[in-house]
Amino acid sequence: MPTPSLTTIAREDGRYAVEAFAFVGESLRHQVERVSGGDPAHRRHLSAAELTEGVVDLAARRWGTLADLVLAQWGLRSGSDVGEVTFLLIGHGILSKQPEDRREDFDQLPALGPAVAAHARQLTGRGTGAEA
């Protein structure tokens, strides 16, 4: 059976925009590069928290303080949403998981909006407490 397109997965699920699926996949690759230092010999599996951190970092770098609005428009508001998208991609054979990986691992992670906003301020130097 062929792997369905992200558009098909998004349409069948109905909760998240196709861009959410693409962005979670892109965030996974982004975070693997971050934790491995770009060294293929140090690439490894990511935890739920690490993947969600990758979503936050890439969104903040790409869209700055508007990142939470972009993610929310696509339906990504929490770690739980990242988990839903991730496990839909796993279920369709696009991503893989380790036996110990659980969908519930994403449920205790923070809301994306405040995390992305704080990280965007940190990246731009506005979260240092020095602003007037």
Sequence and secondary structure as in RCSB ss.txt:
>XXXX:A:sequence
MPTPSLTTIAREDGRYAVEAFAFVGESLRHQVERVSGGDPAHRRHLSAAELTEGVVDLAARRWGTLADLVLAQWG
LRSGSDVGEVTFLLIGHGILSKQPEDRREDFDQLPALGPAVAAHARQLTGRGTGAEA
>XXXX:A:secstr
     HHHHHHHH SS HHHHHHHHHHHHHHHHHHHTT GGG     HHHHHHHHHHHHHHHHGGGHHHHHHHTT
  BHHHHHHHHHHHHHTTSS   TT  GGGGTTS BHHHHHHHHHHHHHT SSS   
